[in-house]
Amino acid sequence: MPVEMTPEHQSRLEAEVKWFNDVAEPEHKLYEARWDHQDVLYFGHKRFVESYSDASVNDRRNVLGDGRKEFGAELHIPYVFSTIHTIGPRTLSNRPKMLFTPRDKIAADNVDNVTTVCNAQQHRADYELKLQTTNLSGLKHGIGIQKTWWRFDSTETFALAMGQGGQWVRTPVTRKGWDDPDCGDVDIRDFYWDPFGDSIQSCRRVLHRSWRDCSYILERVAAGKDGWGLYPLEADDLESGGGAEQHRKAWAGRRFAQGLGTGGLSKGADIHEVWEIHDLTRQEVVTVIDRKWVVAIIKNPYWHCELPFQAYRPIEIEHQFVGVSVIDPIEDLQRELDMLRTDRRWNAMLKLHQTYAYNDGVVDPAQIKIGPGRLVPVNGDPRDLLVPLQVGDIPNSGYQEEAALRADIERTTGVDDTVAGNDGGAAMTATGVQLVQAAAGVRIQAYTRRMELELIKPQASQWLALNQQRWATNRDVPIPAMPTPQEPERRWAWRTIGPAELAGEFSVEPEGGSTAPDNVPQDRQDAQMIATIAQQIPGLDPRQVGLLVMKKLGVPSPERLFAPEQTVPPETLDILKQEMVSTVGMDPAGAQAMLENALHAALNAREQAQQGGGGPPEKPVDGQAPAPDQQPQAA
């Protein structure tokens, strides 16, 4: 029997669909064609000119279409692709490092615990890879969206266990797969925002669309997971939901941009449209299936009471949600360069494959065979029968125009050959290269800083809030550790962290420049400078200095190279004194003086080594204790 919704839920569904149709979707459609066109430029689809199919360029398209029949598709020089993949790795080459600053007394004792947990979770979630996807979307389209949530899943698998007969047998077990925060990129074509908001923080309502099959929906409904238990839906209730058609519309533009055509799933495909609407005004999350069913209405499940999304705009447009992509400023320059290079190729083909005019009715075209060593029989002067048509070369101004276009693109993007990793030409001096790279570095640094503040910082803050909310039991977290004489092979230690170790109010700030690529030459110079300066500063720990130097040199996990640090327990001197008195028969006062002299000499030698000084340590007169102000302390 079909399920019917209550009037209250039916009214709520109509309100959500109305908001989508009248408010969210019209704002979203303003950008969809632009995003598809940016994909055309990025992928270099051969049907480049056809993307300009509006009425104002129909004539040009027809002309180029006729030329394409003779010469093939026009060229597309991948300047857009190379520019994005030059800037992208420079903004995000390493996993970000987070700095947690305490804001109350409880947090002051837990900074190290919070940092350890956050680093471990980022490593497990492959955080930098997920950031790369959102970073690419921001550079291509002017906006990139990520979502943060608490992920919990388990897997039914097998493990070896000791059986009754003393043999190892396969035993089914339920293994917890994930119980930590996670994040992921959100397709900007499936994200709808409040048009009155110019950032995630100022939006009061957003909609995240996803695509699911029937079995997934029925499983969630049956389990009541995340509140999907309002109605006992069955497969018959989900028929004719129209999800396949909505999916086709959502993917048609990008498929065409990639050269895959505009096809997609068949109308009867098992796919359904899922809306997840986050409403901050009501502090609710509403889930809608196929625009027909409200399957969940729950209160905001997050303690941080924020929208669980972050938006990245590398170039902001004032008071608008979507920013400027790296592609937009160079679009016309890219198109002009493509046309210029295509014209030059066509001209070269005309010169290589000569065109001839022949006397119609006198010369049989089938008899004209032009090739190496061929003989063409003629009756009379060949010039009266067959004449080559002269085609001029592209003037030198065409090559100058190409150089000017390249220069315009480089000035617009800040990316030239030296920044992309080429030599930049022999004419450029080392100083000129440094100036160009410094100028480009400032632009890229601005993109990086916006990513840190718009994307990484709020995401880390929400991860911390999720940990404090969902971290219910004590866990053992691995941390790097130095070897000891008792454990010379130790490289890791385990720290028990529970809710009490994560408590407190924290300020979160990404470490500036931590995502930037490693500057190997500069790091090596810094390592040499640190080693030189450390010899002139007294009191520095040689092991810590050595650790910093090796990190600058790029040595992976330098802690494992250190031998266990030798320490002398304080009671060692008392044991030695007793042995000297009882075994050798020394006077207790003399034994005490000898040990104190030896200790003084050892401490003095260590101090001289740390200060970089030379010469033997000062020795007191035999049998005399050091001066009162030089009295050594037991180690």
N, C-alpha and C positions, 0 to 999 in steps of 0.2 A: 504494500500500500504506500503510495507516495507520501512523503513527509511534507507537512505544511508549517511555515513559520508563524510565530505569534504576531499579532498586530504591532506590538512594540518593536520586535526585531525587523519586521517588514518596513516599518517607518524608518528605522535606523539604516537599513540597507538603501532605501530610496534617498536618504540624505547623503550617504557616502557616495553613491553613484552620481548624484547631482553635483556634488563638490568636484568629483573627478571630471565630469563632462563639461561643466560650466567654468571651472576655475583652473584646475591643475593641468588638464590636457591641452587647452588652448595655449597656455604659457609654454608647455613642453614642445608643442609643435613648431613654435617659433625657431627652435634650434635643431630639429631633426634633420631637415634638408641640409643645413649647414654642416652637421656632423657627418652625414653621408658624403658630402662633397669633400670634406677634409680627409675621409678615408680614401676617396679616389686619388687625391694628391699623394697620400702616404703610400698606398699600394702600387701606384704607377700603373693602374689598369690601362690596357691598350685602347680602350674606347674612351679616352680622355676627353676629347672634344664633345662627345655625346652627353657628357655630364652638364654641358652648357646648352640644354635643349629648350630654353625658354624662347619666346617669340623674337626677342631682340637679336638673337644670333643664329636664327634658322638659315639665313643665306650663307653665312660663313660655314656652318656645319655641312650644308649641301655641297659647297665647293670643295671642302676638305674631303668629303665622302667620295666625290668623283676622283680626286687625286689619289685617294687610298686604293681605289680599284687598280690603278696603274702601278703605284709605288709601294703599296703596303701601308700599314698603320703608322701614325706619326710617332716620333720618338718621345720618350718621357725621361728626362734626366733626373735621377733620384736625389735631388738636392734636399727635398723635404725629409725623406727617409734618413739621409746622412746627417742632417742637422739635428733631428730629434735624437738619433742614436749617438750623437756626439755630446749633446747636453745631458741626456738622461744618465749615462754612467758617471758623469762628473757631479751630478747632484745626489746620486745614491749608489755608492760603490761598497759601502760597509754597513753593518748592522748599527743602528743608532745606540748611543749610550745615554742612559737616563741619570739625572742627578735629582735625588730626593732630599729636600730640605725640611727639617722638622719645624712644626708650627706650635707644638706644645711639648710638655715634659715627657709624656708617654712616647711620643714619636721619636724623641731624641735618642732613646735607647734601642729603637728598632730600625734605624736608617740602614744599617748593614743587612739586616734580614730582608727588608723590602727590596733592596737593590739586588740581593742574591736571588730572590724568587723571581723578580721581573726579568733578570738576565736569563735565567734558566727557561722561563716560559717563552721568551722571544726566540731563543735558540731552538726550542722544540717546535714552535709554530712556523719556522722558516720565515720569520717576520720580514726580513729584507726582500725576499722574493715577492711577497704579497704587496709590499710597498712599491716595488718596481711596476707592477701592473697598474696601480692607481697613479703613479708618477707618469707612466706612458699615456694614460688617458688624459691627464691634465695637460701635458705638452701637446697632444694631438688636438684636443677638443676644448681646452680652456677650463675644464672641470673634471675632477676625479673624485669618486665617492668610495669610502670604505665603511664597513659596518663592524661593530664590536658586540660580542655576545659571550655568554658562558656556555661552553660546549661540554657535554657529557655523553659518552657513548661506551658501549661494551661489546665484546665479541665472544660468540660461542665458538670455542676452539678446543684443542686437545693438548695435554701435557703428559710427560712421563712421570709415573709414580710407582713406588714399590708395591708389588702385589703380595698376596698371601703366601705364595710359594717362594718369595725372595727374588722374584724376577721383575724386571721393569716392564710395565704394561701401559698402554695408552688409556688415559683417563679424560673424559670430557670435563672441561672447566669453563667458567665464565670469567673472562679477563677484561678488566677495566681498560678501555682504550684511551680515554681522554676525560679529564676532570679539571680543566683549567680554562682561563679565558682564551678566546681565539678571535680572529678577525679575517676579513676577506673583502675583495674588491666587489663593488656593486656596479653592474652595467648601467651607464648613465641613461640609456634608453629605457630602463626599467625603474627609474627613480624619478618621482614627481614631488615637487616641493611647493611650499606656500609662496605664491608669487609676490606677497608683500614682505617677504624676508630677503635680505641680501647676504645672509650667511646661515650656517646651520644654527648658530646661537640665536638668531633673530626669527627663525621659522617656528611657527606654532603647530604645524601639522605637515607630515611628509608621508608618502606612500611608496612602499617598496614592492615591486611586482616580481614574482618568480613563476616558474613553469614546472608543474608536477604531473605525474601520471596518476591514474585512478587508484592503483594499489597503495601508493604512498598516502593519498588523502584518506582512504578508508582505514588504513592502519593507524594514522594519527587520530582519526575520529573515534575508532574503537578503543584506543588506549586512553583517550581523553588528555593526551599530552599537550601541554601549554594551553589548556582550556578548550581544546577542539572537541568538546563533548556536548555542545548545545543541542544537536539533533543527531539521531542515529541514521545517518545517511547510508545509502546503499548504492550499488553500481547503477541501478536504474535511475536514481535521482540525479546522477552526474552525466547522463547521456544528453547529447545535443547541447553541450555547454558552450560551444563556439570557441573553445580554447585554441583549436588548430588554426582557425581563421585569424584570430588575434595574434597568434605567434607568427603567421605568415606576414601580416602587416608590419609587425615589429622588426622582422629580420630582412624584409625585402630590400630596403635601401643599402644596408651594409653588405648583403650578398652580392648585389649588383656592383658595388664599389670594389669588391674583391674579384670580380670577373666570374662569379658563380651563377649568374643569372638571377631571376627574381622568383624562382620556384621555392618550394618548401614542403612542409608536411601536407599530406592529403587531408581532405575535409574530415575524414573519419578517424584521424590519428588519435591515439589515446594520450591527450595532453590537455591540461587544464590551467587556467589563469588564476593565480593566487595573489590576492592583495593583502599586504600587511600595513595597516594604517596606524601611525603613531600620532596620538593627539595629546599635546602637552596641556591644553586648556582643561580637558577632562582627566588628564593623567590616565589615559586608557590606550590599549592596543586592540584594534579590531581586525579580525581576519575574515576575508570574503572570498568565496570560491565562484569563479565564472560569472561574477557580477550578479549572482542569483541567490547565494546562500551566505548568511552570516553564521560562521561555525564557531567563533570565539569572540568574547568581549571580556578582557581582563584588565585589572589595574596595572599600571606601569610596574613591571617586575624588578626594576633596578633601583637600588638605593640612591644612586646619584641623581635620579629624577631628571635625566637629560635625554635628548634624542640620541640613540646609540649609533650615530653616523658622524662621519667627519668628511669635510669637503676640502679639496686642494685646488687652488687657482694660482698657477705660476705667475700669471699677469692679471691683475685685478682690473675690472671695470667698476668705477665708482658706483656704489649703491645698486649693483646688480649681482644676482646669484652666480651667473656664469661669467667667467673671465675670457680673456683673449688667448687663443692658442698660439703656439710658435709658428704655425702654418699661415695664419691669417695675414700678417704683414708682407709675406713674400709670395702670396698667391699669384698676383699679376706678373711679378718678375719671373716666377717659375713657368707660367704659361707662355710668356714672351720668349724665354730661353728655349722652351720646347719647340715652338714654331720656328725659331731661327735655325736651330740644329736640324729640324726636319727639312726645311728648305735647302740647307746645304747638302743633306744626303740625297735629296731628289735631284739637285743640280749635278752631283757627282754621278748618279746613275744615268742621267741624260748624256753626260760626257763620255762615260764608259760604253754605253749602248747607243750608238749614233742613230739619229733619225734621218731617213732619206725621203726625198720627193722623186717620183718616177713619172715618166711620160705614159699616161693612162692610154691604153689601147695599143701601145707599141711594145711596152715591156710587160712581160708576164711575171707577176710578183713571185709565183711559185718557182721560177727559174733563178731568182736572186738568192744565192747562198753565200753569205759572207763568213769567212773563217780562215784560219791559218792554212796556207797552201792551196786554197780553192781558186779555180779559174771560172770567170763569168763570161760567157760568150756574148759579144755585142756586135751590132752591125752599124757602124758609124762611130761618131765621137761619143764616148760614155757620158761626157758632161751634158750632152743634149738629152740623154735618156734617164740618167740617175744622178741626182745632186744631193749631197749631204746638207742638212739644215744646221746652220751654225747656232750654237747655244753658248751664250757668254758665261763666264765664271762669276761666282759670287764676288762682288768687289771687296777690297780689303776692309772697307768700312764695316762689313758684316762681321769680320773677326774682331774688330775694335768694339763693335756693339756687344758681342758676347762677353768680352772682358769687362765692359762697363756693367753688364747685367750681373756678372759674378761679383763684382765689387759692390754693387748695390745690395745683393743678397747678404754678403759678408758683413756689410755695415749694419744691415737691419737685424741680423741674428747675432752678430758678435762672434761668429764662428768662421774662421778662415782655415787655410791648410795647416798652419802651425798648431792651431788648437786641436784640429782633427787628427794630428799625429804625423802629418807630412812635413817635408823639409821647408816648405814655404817658398821655394825658389832660391837660386843661388844669389840673387841680388839683395836679399834681405839680410841685414846684419844681425848679430846675436842680440844687440841692444833692441833692435826693432822687433825681433821675435818676442823678447821679454815684455816689451810694451804692449804688443797685441795680446799676448796671453794674459797679462795683468788686467787689461780692459775687459776681455772676455770673462776672466775669473770673477770680476765684480758683478757682472750680470748673473752668472751662474750661481754665485754666492747668494744673490737676492732670491733666486728660485729656491735654493736649498733652505734658506732661512724661513721662507713662507711655508715650505713643507714641514719644517720642524714645528712651527707655531700653529699652523692650521690642521695638520694631520697627526704628527707624532705626539705632540704634547697632550692634546685632549684625549687621544687614544690611550696613552700611558696612564693618565689620570683615571680614566674609566676602568682600565685593567686593575688598578690598585683598589678602586671601590668594589669591583666584582670579587677580588680576592678577600677583602674584608667581609663581604657579604656571604660568600659561598665556601670559604675555607673553614670547614667545621671541625676538622680533626687534626691531630699532630701528624706531620709528614717529615721524613728524612730527606733533606735536600743536599746533593753533593756540592762541595766547594773545593777549589784548588788548595793544596796544602804543601808545605815544605817537608822534606824528609827529616827524620830525627835519627840519633844513634840507635835507638831501640827499633825504629822502623825505617831503615835506609831506603827501602823501595817505595815508601809512601808517596803518593802524588795527589791523593784525594782524601778529604775528610767528610764526615756527614754531620750536618747540623739539623737538629730537630726544631721545626718551626710549626707553631700552631696559631690559633686566633690571637693569643696574647702577644705573640711576636710580630704581628702585623698591625697592631692597633695604633691609633694616633692620627693626627692631622698633618698632612704633608703638602708641601709645594713641589710641583713636578716641573722640571726644565730639561729639555734635551741638551746634551753637551754640544756646544756649537762646533760645527765642522766635523763631527764624528762620522757622518755618512759620506764625507768627501773621499775621493780616491787617495791612496797613500802616495806621498811625494817622496819616492825612494832617494833621489839625490839629496834632497834637503834633509831627510831623516838621517842619512849617513853623516852628513856634516854636523847635524845636531848631536849625534852619538859621539863623534870625535871631540866636539866642544865640551860636552858634559863630562867626558872622561878626563879632559885636561883641567877643567875648572874644579872638579871634585878633589883633585890632588892638592889644591890650594885652600880648601875650606876645611877646617878642623871639625871633628865631631860627626861627620857623615858616616852612615853605615855602608861599608864597602859592598856588602851583598845586595843591598837595595840599589845602590848606584850601578852595579854590574847588571842587575835585572833590568833597569831602565835602559841602559845602553844596548843590551841585547834585543829588547823590544824595538828600539829605534832601528836596529839593523835588520829587523824582520825575522828574527829567530822565533819559530813557533813554540809556544809553551816553554819559555826559558827556565821556568821553575824546576823542570825535571833534570836540568843539567847541573844543579847545585848539589854538592855532597852534603850529607847531614852536618849541621853545625855542631861543633864540639863545645860542650859546656861543662864546667866543673861545679859540682854541687858545693854549697857553702860549708858543709860538714867535713869536706875532704881534709882541710888543714888540721882539724882536731884529731882526725884518725891518724894522719901522718905524725902528728906530735906524739900521740900515744905509742905508735910503733917505734919511733926514734928513742923514746925513753925506756920502753920495756925491752926492746930487742938490742939496740946498740948501747944502751946504758947512758945516754946523754943526760945532762942536767936539764930539767924542764925549762929553765930560763934561757939556756943556750939554744935549745931546740926551738923555742918560741922566736928568738931573735933571728935564727937562720931561716925559718919559714917566712918571717915578715920581710927579711931582705930579699928573698927569692920572689915573693909576691910583688914587692915594690919594683924590682927590676923588670918583671913581666908586664906590669901595668905601664911602666915608663916606656918600655919598648913599643907597646901597642899605641900609646899616645903619640910617640914620635912617628910611627908609621902612618897614623891617620892625619897628622899635620904635614907629612911629607918631609920632615926633617931628617937629618943624618947624624952620624956619630953614635958612639956607644952610650947607653943609659948611664946616668950618674949613679955611682955605687957608694953606699955608706961605708964607714970604717968597720972592719970585722968586729963583731961582738957588740956593736952599738946599734941601737934602734934608730930609725929615721926620726928627723925632727918632728915636733908635734904637728906642725902644719903640713907635713908630708906623710903623716901616718896612713898607711894603706888600709883600705876596707876589704873585708873578706868578699870573695867573688860570690 
